[in-house]
C-alpha cells in the first residue's frame, strides 16, 4: 500500500497526452471558478461599501413604528440629538461612529420646474465617523458638506442634470413640519452625488443637519441615528446589544433590512455563481470519468498481471483512485495559482465599472479569499476521486485470466 502513491504518480506520467487533457480540464475549471468568484466578491464589496460606508451606515436606529410610518410622515417620530444619547450608543463594543440624521420629503425647484425629492439632513462632522466614504460619493469638482455650512446642499447627479444645475447654483426646497406648517428655503449646490442604490441619484438632496432642523422646526432632534461598526462580521451582535440597551421604544435595523434590493442582488449573484461552478465541475467530472475508463481499457493486461502476481483488488482500486487524485491535486493547485495570479494583475490597475442605478464609475478590484481558493483545490481533488470511483471499481473487478488473454 505504501508504494501505491509513487506508482500512481508514475502511471500519470506514462500517458502524458491523456493525463494532459484531464489536467487541462481540471485546471481550467478551477481557474474559472476562482476568477468568477473574485469578480463577484469585488462587485459585492463595491455595493456594500457604497451602502454601508457611504449611505445608510451598518445600522440605523429609529423610534418604534418608524419603519411602518416612513412613507406617511417620517418626521413625526423624532428623537433627541444630544451627547448623552451619543455616549450610550458609542458604549457598545464594536461601534465605530454614530451620526444623527433627518429624513424627510418635499418638493425641490430650480425656479422653472419642480419635482418631489427625498431630503437628508446630515451632521457633516459625525457623518464621516458613521459613513467614512460619504465624502467620496461627491462627483469630482464638488465639495462635501462641512462644519459651518448652512444654506448648502448636495444634489443627486441625475436630479441635478435634469435641472441643469451647476456648482453654486441655487435650488428651492419646500416641505412641511410635523405639525403641518409649510416652510421653504433656498440652498446653494456644493456638489453632485452618485450612488449604487436604485434611482437615488434622481431624488436625493442632502443638506446640513442644522439646516434641516430649521426647515422642519426640529431643533435638537433627529429622525434616525446612523451607526458605523468596526467589523461587519459582528453586525448581528452589535445590533442585538443596541436593542437591549435602547429597549422597546426604539428600532434597530441592519443595512440588509434597510436595503433589501442590494441584499437580494448579492444573494442572486451567489446563486448564479454556485450554478456556474456546478456546471464547470460536471464538465470536469465527465472528462475524468472518460479518461479513467480509457485508462482501464488500455491497461487490461497490466491489471491482469498485477492481480495474477498477488496484488489485491483493493490495491488496484486505490491505485486508480490515487491517479485521479494526483491529477485533481495538480490541476487544482495550478488552476488556483493561475486564477489568483490573474485576479492580482487585474486588481493592481482595477476596472472602471458603472453599477446599476448609478451615474458615475467606480473602480472594481476583484479578489478571492485564501479559504475559497483552498476549498476549490480540495473540491477538485474530491471531485476527481468521486469521478474515478466507477472506473477504479471496474478495474479492480477484472478477472485475471480474462485480462491476460485480452489483446
C-alpha positions as CSV (number, residue, x, y, z in Angstrom):
1,X,0.0,0.0,0.0
2,X,2.9,2.4,0.8
3,X,4.2,2.2,-2.8
4,X,0.8,2.9,-4.4
5,X,1.2,6.8,-4.3
6,X,4.5,6.6,-6.2
7,X,3.1,4.0,-8.6
8,X,0.0,6.2,-9.2
9,X,2.2,9.2,-9.9
10,X,4.3,7.2,-12.4
11,X,1.2,6.0,-14.2
12,X,0.1,9.6,-14.6
13,X,3.4,10.4,-16.3
14,X,3.2,7.3,-18.6
15,X,0.5,8.6,-20.9
16,X,1.2,12.3,-21.0
17,X,-1.4,13.1,-23.6
18,X,-4.3,11.5,-21.8
19,X,-3.2,13.0,-18.4
20,X,-2.6,16.4,-20.0
21,X,-6.2,16.6,-21.4
22,X,-7.6,15.7,-17.9
23,X,-5.2,18.1,-16.2
24,X,-6.2,20.9,-18.5
25,X,-9.9,20.4,-17.9
26,X,-9.4,20.4,-14.1
27,X,-7.0,23.4,-14.3
28,X,-9.4,25.4,-16.5
29,X,-12.4,24.6,-14.3
30,X,-10.7,25.7,-11.1
31,X,-9.2,28.8,-12.6
32,X,-12.6,29.9,-14.0
33,X,-14.3,29.3,-10.7
34,X,-11.6,31.3,-8.8
35,X,-11.7,34.2,-11.3
36,X,-15.5,34.3,-11.4
37,X,-15.6,34.3,-7.6
38,X,-13.1,37.1,-7.5
39,X,-15.2,39.4,-9.7
40,X,-18.4,38.6,-7.9
41,X,-16.8,39.3,-4.5
42,X,-15.3,42.5,-5.8
43,X,-18.6,43.7,-7.1
44,X,-20.3,42.8,-3.8
45,X,-17.6,44.8,-1.9
46,X,-18.3,47.8,-4.0
47,X,-22.1,47.6,-3.4
48,X,-21.7,47.0,0.3
49,X,-19.1,49.8,0.7
50,X,-21.4,52.2,-1.1
51,X,-24.3,51.3,1.1
52,X,-22.7,50.8,4.4
53,X,-19.8,53.3,4.4
54,X,-21.4,55.8,2.0
55,X,-25.1,55.9,2.6
56,X,-27.1,54.0,5.3
57,X,-24.4,53.1,7.8
58,X,-24.1,49.5,9.0
59,X,-27.0,50.0,11.3
60,X,-29.8,52.6,11.8
61,X,-31.8,53.4,14.9
62,X,-35.3,54.9,14.8
63,X,-38.3,55.4,17.1
64,X,-40.5,52.3,17.3
65,X,-43.0,52.4,14.5
66,X,-40.8,54.5,12.2
67,X,-40.4,51.8,9.5
68,X,-44.2,51.4,9.2
69,X,-44.8,55.2,9.1
70,X,-41.9,56.3,7.0
71,X,-43.9,56.8,3.8
72,X,-46.6,58.8,5.6
73,X,-44.8,61.1,8.0
74,X,-41.1,60.2,8.6
75,X,-40.5,63.4,10.7
76,X,-43.3,62.6,13.2
77,X,-41.2,60.1,15.2
78,X,-38.2,62.2,16.1
79,X,-35.5,61.6,18.8
80,X,-33.3,63.9,20.9
81,X,-29.9,64.5,19.5
82,X,-27.5,65.1,22.4
83,X,-24.2,63.9,23.9
84,X,-25.9,61.6,26.4
85,X,-27.6,59.5,23.6
86,X,-24.4,59.5,21.5
87,X,-22.4,58.3,24.5
88,X,-24.8,55.5,25.2
89,X,-24.6,54.3,21.6
90,X,-20.8,54.5,21.5
91,X,-20.5,52.5,24.7
92,X,-21.4,49.3,22.8
93,X,-18.3,47.4,21.8
94,X,-17.7,47.4,18.0
95,X,-19.5,50.8,17.4
96,X,-17.1,52.9,15.3
97,X,-19.2,56.0,14.9
98,X,-22.7,57.5,15.4
99,X,-24.3,60.3,13.4
100,X,-27.7,61.9,13.6
101,X,-29.9,62.5,10.5
102,X,-33.3,63.7,9.5
103,X,-35.1,62.1,6.6
104,X,-38.0,63.9,5.0
105,X,-39.8,64.5,1.8
106,X,-40.9,67.6,-0.1
107,X,-40.6,69.5,-3.4
108,X,-37.5,70.9,-5.0
109,X,-37.5,73.6,-7.7
110,X,-34.9,75.3,-9.8
111,X,-37.3,78.2,-10.5
112,X,-38.6,76.7,-13.7
113,X,-39.7,73.2,-12.9
114,X,-40.1,71.2,-9.7
115,X,-40.3,67.6,-8.6
116,X,-40.6,65.6,-5.4
117,X,-37.4,64.8,-3.6
118,X,-36.1,62.9,-0.6
119,X,-34.3,65.2,1.8
120,X,-31.5,64.1,4.1
121,X,-30.1,66.3,6.9
122,X,-26.7,65.1,8.0
123,X,-24.2,66.1,10.6
124,X,-21.1,67.0,8.5
125,X,-18.6,66.1,11.2
126,X,-20.1,62.9,12.7
127,X,-21.3,61.6,9.3
128,X,-17.7,60.7,8.4
129,X,-17.5,58.6,11.5
130,X,-20.5,56.5,10.7
131,X,-20.1,56.5,6.9
132,X,-16.4,57.1,6.1
133,X,-17.0,57.0,2.3
134,X,-19.8,59.5,2.2
135,X,-17.5,62.3,1.1
136,X,-16.2,60.1,-1.7
137,X,-19.7,60.0,-3.3
138,X,-19.4,63.6,-4.4
139,X,-18.5,63.8,-8.0
140,X,-15.2,65.4,-9.0
141,X,-15.4,69.2,-8.8
142,X,-17.9,69.3,-6.0
143,X,-17.2,69.6,-2.3
144,X,-18.8,67.6,0.6
145,X,-20.7,69.3,3.3
146,X,-18.5,70.7,6.0
147,X,-18.9,72.1,9.5
148,X,-20.2,75.7,9.3
149,X,-22.2,75.2,6.2
150,X,-25.8,76.5,6.4
151,X,-27.8,77.0,3.2
152,X,-25.8,74.4,1.2
153,X,-26.8,71.2,-0.5
154,X,-25.6,68.1,-2.3
155,X,-27.9,67.0,-5.1
156,X,-28.2,63.6,-6.7
157,X,-26.4,63.6,-10.1
158,X,-29.4,62.8,-12.3
159,X,-31.6,65.2,-10.4
160,X,-29.0,67.9,-10.9
161,X,-28.7,67.1,-14.6
162,X,-32.4,67.2,-15.2
163,X,-32.5,70.7,-13.6
164,X,-29.4,71.9,-15.4
165,X,-27.7,72.6,-12.1
166,X,-24.0,73.6,-11.8
167,X,-21.9,74.3,-8.8
168,X,-23.0,77.3,-6.7
169,X,-26.4,77.3,-8.4
170,X,-29.5,77.6,-6.2
171,X,-32.4,75.4,-5.6
172,X,-35.5,75.9,-3.6
173,X,-36.8,73.2,-1.3
174,X,-40.3,73.1,0.2
175,X,-41.6,70.8,3.0
176,X,-43.9,70.7,6.0
177,X,-43.1,70.4,9.7
178,X,-44.5,67.5,11.7
179,X,-47.4,69.9,12.7
180,X,-48.2,70.6,9.1
181,X,-46.7,74.1,8.7
182,X,-45.2,74.7,5.3
183,X,-41.6,76.0,5.0
184,X,-39.3,76.8,2.1
185,X,-35.6,77.6,1.9
186,X,-33.1,78.4,-0.9
187,X,-29.9,76.2,-0.9
188,X,-26.7,76.6,-2.8
189,X,-25.4,73.5,-4.6
190,X,-21.9,72.4,-3.4
191,X,-21.8,69.2,-5.5
192,X,-23.5,66.3,-7.2
193,X,-23.5,62.8,-5.7
194,X,-23.7,59.3,-7.1
195,X,-24.9,56.0,-5.5
196,X,-25.4,52.4,-6.4
197,X,-28.8,52.5,-4.8
198,X,-31.5,52.3,-7.5
199,X,-32.8,55.7,-8.5
200,X,-31.3,57.5,-5.5
201,X,-29.4,59.8,-7.9
202,X,-32.7,61.1,-9.2
203,X,-34.3,62.2,-6.0
204,X,-31.9,62.8,-3.0
205,X,-31.0,66.3,-1.7
206,X,-28.6,66.3,1.3
207,X,-28.1,69.3,3.5
208,X,-26.5,70.2,6.9
209,X,-28.4,68.8,9.8
210,X,-28.9,72.2,11.4
211,X,-30.5,73.5,8.1
212,X,-32.9,70.6,8.0
213,X,-33.8,71.1,11.7
214,X,-34.6,74.8,11.0
215,X,-36.6,73.9,7.9
216,X,-38.7,71.3,9.7
217,X,-38.8,73.0,13.1
218,X,-37.0,70.1,14.7
219,X,-34.2,71.9,16.6
220,X,-32.2,69.5,18.7
221,X,-33.9,66.4,17.2
222,X,-33.2,63.8,14.5
223,X,-35.3,61.0,12.9
224,X,-32.5,58.4,12.8
225,X,-29.1,57.6,14.0
226,X,-26.6,56.0,11.5
227,X,-24.2,53.7,13.2
228,X,-20.8,52.6,11.8
229,X,-19.2,49.4,13.0
230,X,-15.6,48.2,13.2
231,X,-16.3,44.9,11.5
232,X,-19.4,43.7,9.6
233,X,-18.7,40.2,10.9
234,X,-20.0,41.5,14.3
235,X,-23.0,43.2,12.9
236,X,-25.7,41.0,14.4
237,X,-24.1,41.0,17.8
238,X,-23.9,44.8,17.9
239,X,-27.5,45.1,16.7
240,X,-28.6,42.8,19.4
241,X,-26.8,44.7,22.1
242,X,-28.2,48.0,20.9
243,X,-31.7,46.6,21.0
244,X,-31.2,45.5,24.6
245,X,-29.6,48.9,25.5
246,X,-32.4,51.0,24.0
247,X,-35.4,48.9,24.9
248,X,-38.7,48.6,23.1
249,X,-39.1,52.3,22.3
250,X,-36.6,52.0,19.5
251,X,-36.0,50.0,16.4
252,X,-32.5,48.8,15.3
253,X,-32.2,47.8,11.6
254,X,-29.1,46.4,9.8
255,X,-28.2,47.5,6.3
256,X,-29.6,44.3,4.9
257,X,-33.0,45.1,6.3
258,X,-32.7,48.8,5.2
259,X,-31.6,47.9,1.6
260,X,-33.3,44.6,0.6
261,X,-32.6,45.4,-3.0
262,X,-28.8,45.2,-2.6
263,X,-29.1,42.2,-0.3
264,X,-31.2,40.3,-2.9
265,X,-28.8,41.2,-5.7
266,X,-25.9,39.8,-3.8
267,X,-27.9,36.6,-2.9
268,X,-28.9,36.1,-6.6
269,X,-25.4,36.6,-7.8
270,X,-24.2,34.0,-5.3
271,X,-26.8,31.5,-6.5
272,X,-25.7,32.1,-10.1
273,X,-22.1,31.6,-9.1
274,X,-22.9,28.4,-7.4
275,X,-24.8,27.2,-10.5
276,X,-21.9,28.0,-12.8
277,X,-19.5,26.3,-10.5
278,X,-21.6,23.1,-10.5
279,X,-21.7,23.2,-14.4
280,X,-18.0,23.6,-14.6
281,X,-17.3,20.7,-12.2
282,X,-19.8,18.5,-14.0
283,X,-17.8,19.1,-17.2
284,X,-14.6,18.3,-15.4
285,X,-16.0,15.2,-13.8
286,X,-17.1,13.9,-17.2
287,X,-13.6,14.3,-18.5
288,X,-12.1,12.5,-15.6
289,X,-14.6,9.6,-15.9
290,X,-13.8,9.3,-19.6
291,X,-10.0,9.4,-19.0
292,X,-10.1,6.8,-16.3
293,X,-12.3,4.4,-18.3
294,X,-9.9,4.7,-21.3
295,X,-7.0,4.0,-18.9
296,X,-8.8,0.8,-17.7
297,X,-9.4,-0.4,-21.2
298,X,-5.8,0.3,-22.3
299,X,-4.3,-1.4,-19.3
300,X,-6.4,-4.6,-19.0
301,X,-3.4,-6.9,-19.4
302,X,-1.4,-4.9,-17.0
303,X,-4.2,-5.1,-14.4
304,X,-4.5,-8.8,-15.0
305,X,-0.7,-9.3,-14.5
306,X,-0.9,-7.4,-11.2
307,X,-3.8,-9.5,-10.0
308,X,-2.1,-12.7,-11.1
309,X,1.1,-11.9,-9.1
310,X,-0.8,-11.3,-5.9
311,X,-1.8,-7.6,-5.9
312,X,-5.1,-7.4,-4.1
313,X,-8.2,-5.9,-5.7
314,X,-8.5,-3.1,-3.2
315,X,-4.9,-2.1,-4.0
316,X,-5.9,-1.9,-7.7
317,X,-8.9,0.2,-6.7
318,X,-6.8,2.5,-4.6
319,X,-4.2,2.9,-7.4
320,X,-6.7,4.2,-9.8
321,X,-8.3,6.5,-7.2
322,X,-4.9,7.9,-6.4
323,X,-4.1,8.5,-10.0
324,X,-7.2,10.6,-10.3
325,X,-6.5,12.4,-7.1
326,X,-3.0,13.2,-8.2
327,X,-4.4,14.8,-11.4
328,X,-7.0,16.6,-9.3
329,X,-4.4,18.0,-6.9
330,X,-2.1,19.1,-9.7
331,X,-4.9,20.7,-11.8
332,X,-6.5,22.3,-8.7
333,X,-3.2,23.9,-7.5
334,X,-2.2,25.1,-10.9
335,X,-5.7,26.4,-11.6
336,X,-5.9,28.2,-8.3
337,X,-2.4,29.8,-8.9
338,X,-3.4,30.9,-12.4
339,X,-6.8,32.3,-11.2
340,X,-5.3,34.2,-8.3
341,X,-2.4,35.5,-10.4
342,X,-4.9,36.8,-13.0
343,X,-7.0,38.5,-10.2
344,X,-3.9,40.0,-8.7
345,X,-2.9,41.5,-12.0
346,X,-6.4,42.9,-12.7
347,X,-6.7,44.3,-9.1
348,X,-3.4,46.2,-9.4
349,X,-5.0,48.5,-12.0
350,X,-8.7,48.0,-11.3
351,X,-11.6,48.0,-13.8
352,X,-13.8,51.1,-14.2
353,X,-17.3,49.9,-13.6
354,X,-20.7,51.6,-13.6
355,X,-23.0,49.8,-11.1
356,X,-26.8,49.5,-11.7
357,X,-28.6,52.7,-10.7
358,X,-25.5,55.0,-10.7
359,X,-24.4,57.8,-13.0
360,X,-20.7,57.6,-12.1
361,X,-18.0,55.0,-12.4
362,X,-16.2,53.1,-9.6
363,X,-13.1,51.0,-9.6
364,X,-13.6,47.3,-9.4
365,X,-10.7,45.4,-7.7
366,X,-11.6,41.6,-7.8
367,X,-10.2,39.4,-5.0
368,X,-10.8,36.0,-3.6
369,X,-10.1,34.7,-0.1
370,X,-7.4,32.1,0.6
371,X,-10.1,30.0,2.2
372,X,-12.2,29.8,-1.0
373,X,-9.0,29.1,-3.0
374,X,-8.2,26.2,-0.7
375,X,-11.8,25.0,-0.9
376,X,-11.6,25.0,-4.7
377,X,-8.5,22.9,-4.7
378,X,-9.9,20.4,-2.2
379,X,-13.1,20.2,-4.3
380,X,-11.1,19.4,-7.4
381,X,-9.3,16.5,-5.5
382,X,-12.5,15.1,-4.1
383,X,-14.4,15.5,-7.4
384,X,-11.6,13.7,-9.1
385,X,-11.8,10.8,-6.6
386,X,-15.6,10.6,-7.0
387,X,-15.4,10.7,-10.8
388,X,-12.8,7.9,-10.8
389,X,-14.7,5.6,-8.4
390,X,-16.6,3.6,-11.0
391,X,-13.6,3.1,-13.4
392,X,-11.4,2.2,-10.4
393,X,-14.0,-0.3,-9.2
394,X,-14.4,-1.8,-12.7
395,X,-10.6,-2.2,-12.9
396,X,-10.5,-4.0,-9.5
397,X,-13.2,-6.5,-10.6
398,X,-11.4,-7.7,-13.7
399,X,-10.8,-11.5,-13.9
400,X,-7.0,-12.1,-14.1
401,X,-7.3,-14.9,-16.6
402,X,-9.6,-13.0,-18.9
403,X,-7.5,-9.9,-18.5
404,X,-4.3,-11.7,-19.5
405,X,-6.0,-13.1,-22.6
406,X,-7.1,-9.6,-23.8
407,X,-5.4,-8.2,-26.8
